[in-house]
């Protein structure tokens, strides 16, 4: 596959997933935070979410800068992008399972 095609896919997929995923996680996270508001878990969750978004955005910006410098950087960026993608989906899955667990606890199950 051409480095230009890989570059385009990384940039489009990365930014669309980051923006869409951030909106989704923030909306779902807000519901989750309202359930545990004021508790230690709530404060920990806020800290983890902020750190998570800063790390994801940092990696994506770094990938974007490297790719804008040269298409040959695709082979350097690709492993980092794939790791970023995996972490993104793991975080989404953890957020979903955590929300389900908290809903069960609140319901008394």
Long-range contacts (C-beta under 8 A, 24 or more apart in sequence): 3-71, 3-72, 3-74, 3-75, 4-71, 6-74, 6-78, 7-67, 7-71, 7-74, 10-63, 10-67, 10-74, 10-77, 10-78, 10-81, 11-63, 11-64, 11-67, 13-85, 14-60, 14-63, 14-64, 14-81, 14-84, 14-85, 15-60, 15-64, 17-85, 17-88, 18-56, 18-57, 18-60, 18-88, 21-88, 21-92, 22-53, 24-92, 25-49, 25-91, 25-92, 25-95, 28-95, 28-96, 28-99, 29-95, 31-99, 32-95, 32-98, 32-99, 32-102, 35-102, 35-103, 35-106, 36-102, 52-91, 56-84, 56-87, 56-88, 59-84, 60-84
